[in-house]
């Protein structure tokens, strides 16, 4: 085998090597057997222990038979020809394990990255280790499997991931602000080039003059002038000098006998012409 197996347990269970990816197994118990062996790579698992974990309700004789069938199925997938038997899956009459040199597991890599982040004092090294750990944590451990030992390790790894996220947040808060952040604080009221356009929510129907008045209130005098045409100057003068056209500065009600032109729209973005019917 040119490259060792990479067994992924964080998310959907799968085993990968080269161009070969295994995502389906003969039974769910075969999948759980692989997960158990990969999660504890340096442990020799007794056959009795595996029988109790995988088939807790079966007697020892039935459990041993089931385990032999599961091992044979898993060996066919992990040791395809011309790989010799025992190169990946090691099994004798008493114990079963995976060859540590023949595979890597994302859970072990995730825990190693978290441990490296915990023991380093360098901010940059800690940030890199935490970023690698976050990238490795694709999802919770083996979602869809509800064996007691899987749920216990799932909770443990989920708690470790939450601690990782908190550490990344704390580390980011201690970093010096960037030039972009300082520039943003210098002019909080300014409209920046990358700011999203302001959205003005309007009624579904209103007269053209009413819409122009609202547009003018938003400071869009050019838009108001385009909408009103020859009447733009009068409205602009009224908007710039509220005392003209009414002592209290209130906008004069449009003549109800004047033909009403409706503008129908949901939202008007700054600098965008509204559809006029």
NUSE-74062 format. One record per residue: x, y, z of N, C-alpha, C, O in turn. Coordinates in steps of 0.2 Angstrom, whole numbers, plus 5000, padded with zeros to 4 digits. Example, Ala and Ser with C-alpha at 12.3 -4.5 7.8 and 13.67 -1.06 7.14 Angstrom:
BEGIN
506649725039506249785039506649845039507149835042/506449895035506849955036506450005039506750065040/
// end
This chain:
BEGIN
500449945000500050005000500450065000500950075004/500350114995500750174995500750215000501150245003/500150225003499950275008499550235014499150195012/499650255020499250225025498550245025498350295022/498050205028497350225028497250285032497650295037/496850325030496650385034495850365036495450365032/495750355043495150345045494850405049495150435053/494250425046493950485049493350465053492850425051/493350485059492750475064492350535065491850525068/492650595064492350655066491850675060492050705055/491250655060490750655055490650585052490650535056/490450585046490250515043490850475043491350495041/490850405045491350365045491550345038491150325034/492250355037492550335031493250315032493550345036/493550275027494250255027494450275020494150255015/495050305019495350335013496050315012496450315017/496250295006496950285005496950284997496650254993/497450334995497450344988496850364985496550414987/496650334980495950344976495450304979494850314976/495550264984495050224987494750254993495050274998/494050254993493750284999493150235001492750214996/493150215007492650165009492150205014492350225019/491550205012491050235016490450185018490050205023/490450125015489950075017490250015019490749995017/489949985024490149925027489649875027489049885027/489849805028489349755028488749765033488149755031/488949785039488449795044488649855048489249875048/488149885052488349935057488849915062489249955064/488849845064489349825069490049815066490449825070/490049805059490749805056491049875057491649885058/490549925055490849995056491050015063491550055064/490649995068490750015075491449975077491850005080/491549915074492149885076492749925073493249935077/492749945067493249985064493350055068493950075070/492850085070492850145074493250135081493650175083/493050075084493350055091494050045090494450075094/494250015085494949995084495350055082495950065085/495050105078495450165076495450215082495950255082/494950215086494950265091495450255097495650295100/495650185098496050165103496650125099496650065100/497050165096497550125091498050085095498350035092/498250105101498850065104498550025109498950005114/497950005109497649955114497549885110497249885104/497749835113497549765111496849745114496849735120/496349745110495649735112495549665112495649625108/495349645118495149565119494549555115494149595115/494449495113493849475109493249475114492749495112/493349455120492749465125492549535126491949545126/493049585126492849655127492449675121491949705121/492649655115492349675109491649645108491149675106/491549585110490949545110490449585114489849595112/490649605120490249635125490049705122489449725123/490449745119490349805116489849805110489349845110/489949755106489649755099488949715100488449735096/488949665104488349625104488249605112488249555114/488049655115487949655123487449605125487449575130/486949585120486349545122486549475120486149425121/487049465116487149395114487649355119487949385123/487549285119487949255123488649245120488749275115/489149225124489849225122489949185116490349215111/489649135115489749095109489549125103489849135098/488949155103488649195097489049255096489149275090/489249285101489649345101490349335097490549375093/490649275099491249265096491149245088491649265084/490649215087490549195080490349265076490649275070/489949305079489849375075490549415074490549445069/490949415079491549445079492049415073492349455070/492049355073492449325067492249345061492649365056/491549345060491249365053491449445052491549465046/491349485057491549555056492249565055492349605050/492649535058493449535057493549515049493949555046/493249465047493349445040493149495035493449505030/492549525037492249575032492749635032492849665027/492949655038493349715038494049705035494349745032/494349645036494949625033494949635025495349655022/494349605022494349615015494349685012494549695007/494049725016494049795014494749835015494949875011/495049825021495649855023496249825020496749855019/496249765018496849725015496649695009496649635008/496449735004496349704997497049674994497549704996/496949634990497549604986497949664983497649704980/498549664983499049604985499249614992499749584994/498949654997499149665004499149595007498649565007/499649575011499549515015499149525021499049575024/498849475023498349475029498849495035499349465036/498549535039498849555045499249615044499549645049/499249645038499649705037499349765040499649815042/498649765040498249825043497849795049497949835055/497549745049497149715054497449655057497549605054/497649665064498049615067497549575072497149605076/497449515071496949475075497249405077497549375072/497249385083497449315085496849285089496349315088/496949235092496449195096496149235102495649225104/496549285104496349325110496249395109495849425112/496649435104496649505104496549525097496749485092/496249585096496149615089496449695090496249725095/496749715084496949785084497149805077497149765073/497249865076497449895070498249905070498449925076/498549895065499349905065499349985065499150015060/499750015070499750085071500150115065500050175063/500550085062500950105056500550105049500750135045/499950075049499550065043499050115043498650115038/498950165048498350205047498450265051498850265056/498050325050498050385054497250395055496850375051/497150425061496450435063496350515064496850545068/495850545062495750615063495650635070495750685072/495350585074495250605081495950615085496050655089/496350565083497050575086497450635084497750665088/497350655078497650715076497350775079497650825080/496650775080496350825083496550835090496650895092/496550785094496750785101497550805101497750845106/497950785097498650805097498750885095499150915099/498350915091498350985089498051025096498351075097/497550995099497351035105497851025111497951075114/498250975111498750965116499351015115499651045119/499551015108500051065106499851135108500251175110/499251155107499051225108499051235115499151295118/498951185120498851195127499551205130499651235135/500051175127500751175130501151225127501751235130/500951265122501451315119501251385122500751395124/501851425122501751495125501751545119501551605121/501951525113501951575108501251585105500851535104/501051645104500351665102500251635095499751605093/500751645091500751625084500651545083500251525079/501151515087501051435087500451415090500151365087/500151445095499551425098498951435093498551395092/498951495089498451505084498451455079497951435076/499051435077499151385071498851325073498551285070/499051305080498851235082498051235083497751185081/497751285085497051295086496651295080496151265079/496951325075496651325068496651255065496251235062/497251225066497251155063496751105067496451065063/496751115073496251075077495551085075495151045074/495351155073494651175071494551145064493951125063/495051145060494951115053494851035053494451015049/495151005058495050935059494350915061494150855060/494050955065493450945068492850955063492551005063/492750905059492250915054491550915056491150945054/491450875061490750865064490850825071491450805073/490350805074490350765080490550695079490550675073/490750665084491050595083490450545081489950545084/490550515075490050465073489350485074489050445077/489050535071488350545071487950495069488150465063/487450475072487050415070487150355074486750305073/487650355077487850295081487750305089487950365091/487350265092487150275099487350225104487050215109/487950195103488250145108488450195114488650245113/488450165120488550205126489250235125489350295127/489750195124490450215124490550265118490950315119/490250265113490250315107489950385110490250435109/489450375113489050445116489550475121489550535121/489850435125490350465130490950495127491050555129/491250465122491750495119491550555114491950605114/490950555112490650615108490550675112490750725110/490350665119490250715123490950745125491050805126/491450705126492050725128492450765122492650815124/492350745116492650785111492250845109492550895107/491650845110491250905109491450955114491451015112/491550935120491750985126492451015124492551075125/492850965121493550995119493551045114493851085113/493051025109492951075103492751145106492951195103/492251145110491951205113492551245117492551305116/492951205120493551245124493951275119494251325119/494051235113494551265108494251325105494651375104/493551325104493251385101493351445106493451505103/493251435112493351485117494051515117494251575118/494551465117495251485116495451525110495851575111/495151505105495251545098494951615099495251665097/494351625102494051685103494451735108494551795107/494751705114495151745118495851765115496051815116/496051715111496751735108496651795103497051835102/496051785099495951845094495851905098496051965095/495551905104495351975108496052005110496052065111/496551965111497151985114497652015108498152045110/497551995102497952015096497852095095497352115096/498452125093498352195092497852205086497852165081/497552265086497052275080497452285074497952315074/497152265068497452275062497352345060496952385062/497652365054497552435051496852445049496652505050/496552395046495852405044495452415050494952455049/495552385055495152395061495152465064494652495066/495852485064495952555067495652605062495352655064/495652595055495352635051494552645052494252695051/494352585053493552575054493352615060492852645060/493852615066493652655072493752725071493452765075/494152745066494252815066493652855063493652915065/493252825059492752855056492152815056491852785051/491852805062491252755063490652785059490252735057/490552845058489952875054490052875047489552885043/490652865045490752875037490452815034490452755036/490252825027490052775023490652745019490952785015/490852685020491452655017491252625011490652615009/491752615006491652595000491352525000490952504996/491552485005491352415005490752405009490552345010/490452455012489852455016489252435011489252455005/488752395014488152375009487752435009487752475013/487352435003486952495002486352495007486152445009/486252565009485752565014485052555011484852575005/484652515014483952495012483452535015483452545022/483052575011482452615014481852575013481652565007/481452555018480852515018480252565017480252615020/479852555011479352595010478652565009478652505008/478152605009477452565008477452545001477852554997/476952495000476852464994476652514988476852514983/476252564990475952614985475952684988475752694994/476152734985476152804987476252844980476452814975/476052904981476152954975476852964973477352954977/476952994967477653004965477953064969478553054971/477553114971477853164975477953144982478453164985/477553094985477753064992478353024991478753034996/478452994986479052954986479652994985480252984988/479653054981480153094980480353134986480953144988/479853144991479953184997480353135002480853155005/480153075002480553025006481253015003481753015007/481353014996481953014993482453074995483053064997/482153134995482453194997482653185005483253215006/482253165009482353155016482953115017483353125022/483153065013483753025013484353055010484853025010/484253125008484853155005484953144998485553154995/484553114994484653094987484253144983483753124980/484553204983484253254979484253244971483753254968/484753214969484753194962484253144960483853154955/484153094964483553054963482953084963482453074959/482853124968482153164968482053204962481453214960/482553244960482453284954482353244948481853264944/482653184947482453144941481753114941481353114936/481453104947480753084948480253134946479753124943/480453194949479853244948479953294942479453324940/480553294939480653324932480553404934480853434938/480053434930479953504931479753534937479853584939/479453484942479253504948479753494953479653504959/480353474951480953464956481153524960481253514966/481253574957481453634960481053654966481253674971/480353654964479953674970479953634976479953654981/479953564975480053524980480753524984480753524990/481253534980481953544983481953604987482253604992/481653664985481653724989481253714995481453735000/480753674995480353665001480753615006480653635012/481053565003481453525007482053565011482253545016/482353615007482953645010482753705014483053725019/482153735013481853785017481153765020480653785016/481153735025480453705027479953755029479353745028/480153825030479653875031479253895025478653925026/479553885019479153905013478653845012478853785012/478053875010477553825009477153805015476653765014/477353825021476953805027477253835033477853825034/476953865037477253905043477553855048478053865051/477253795048477453745053477953695050478253645053/478153705044478653665040478353595038478753555036/477753585039477453515037477353515029477253565026/477453455027477353445020476653455018476153425021/476553495012475853505010475553445007475853405003/474953425008474553365006474453374998474353424996/474653324995474553324987473753334986473353314989/473653364980472953374978472653314976472853274972/472053294979471753224978471553224971471453164969/471353284968471153274961471653264956471553254950/472253274958472853264953472853194952472853154956/473053174946473153104944473753074948474253104949/473553024951474052994956474452944952474152894948/475052944952475552904949475852854955476152884959/475752794954475952744960476652724958476752704952/476952714963477652684963477552624967477452624973/477652564964477652504968478352474969478652454964/478552464975479152434976479152404983478752424987/479652364984479752334991480252374995480152385001/480852384992481352424995481752464990481752444984/481952514992482352564987483052564990483152584996/483552554986484252554988484452624986484252654981/484952654990485252714988485552724981485952684980/485352774977485552784971485252734965485552734960/484752704967484452654962483752684960483352704964/483652694954482952714951482452664953482452604951/481852694956481252654957480852634951480852684946/480552584951480052574945479452614946479152614951/479252644940478652694940478152664935478352654930/477552654938477052634933476752694930476252684926/
// end
